[in-house]
Amino acid sequence: MNTCVSVLLTVYASVPVILYLFPWILGHVIYAHLLRLPFFVDLSRPEDVLNNTWNFYLNTEEDISVGVWHTLPVGQYEENDGREPGWHQETLGDGHPVVIYLHGNVGTRAIHHRVQLVKILSAAGYHVFSLDYRGFGDSSGEPSESGLTTDALFLYHWVKRHSRACLVCLWGHSLGSGVATNSAVKLQEQGFPVEALILEAPYTRIGEVVESHALAKFYTFLPGFQGLLWNILEQNNIVFANDENLKTLTSPLMILHSEDDGVVPHHMGLKLYQISLQTRRRLNTSAEVKMISFSARHGYSHNNVYLEPGLPTMVGSFLQNLMQ
């Protein structure tokens, strides 16, 4: 019994030491890109999980290739079924809005809840681009905050070039919400504000999510542990500061957050909503800001907002107002 207790105490005490000596470990935990779920899915064959989808790759930087799925609106696919690969690109600019889906950590663009959301958006009449950032899925390279943002920006510019005047919306889920707001800030600074921004289960900043994790709470009473976490994040250049980004962003925004989210607490989404409202008042802009909270009784938690029957109507109303 004493031996077991000693082992447990040793393991417990070793975690802060290991993080201090090997700060890159925390980065791997945050991105969790090595967990390439689901297993045994060939990402070059999206038709195995999404019939109306074309797979292609973009070189976002030298020696960096990222995998992308382009899912067409359901009606378009039915009209053009049987044509050669590559015709998908020609369908952009047909008047259908485009959603660039920036997913969270862990796994690939083929994970079940991501595929289900894309199916819903496709059925609602949208082109959807699902991106696996560098280091994720079949994309090359290693993830970093600047790298993920570069990948998203490259895809955004590629889509804008090919979609002509169609509305393009950035949709960021969880970790992807930080990628989305980082990208939106850069585009706004360049004079090309994003036409629509949807944040699903967004956090204030990634360090606060790490602090709120159940495992981290075991160490919060240790002197200096929180400072250690923030120092490690700074060493890894991992910030993803949605709160700071939304203090300057003026793009139309919709936030989706479940009250029973066990990964990113619901109060973070509420805080971002308040920050955005304050930004509108301070900058005297009328750009729309919406916050949709889903009751805990639905059990949507962190990944399952796609189960909401009214989701297509909510998204459609938001985007349709912008198109008008």
ABEGO torsion letter per residue (X at the ends): XAAAAAAAAAAAAAAAAAAAABAAAAAAAAAGAABBOBBGBBAABAAAABAABBBBBBBABBGBBBBBBBBBBAAAAAAABGBBBGAAAAABGAGBBBBBBBBBBEEBAABAAAAAAAAAAAAAGBBBBBBBBBGBEABBEBBBAAAAAAAAAAAAAAAAAAAEABBBBBBBBEAAAAAAAAAAAAAAAAGBBBABBBBBGBBABAAAAAAABAAAAAAAABBGAAAAAAAAAAAAGBAGBAAAAAAABABBBBBBBBAABAABBAAAAAAAAAAAAAAAAAAGBABBBBBBBBBAAAGAEAAAAAABAAAAAAAAAAAAAAAX
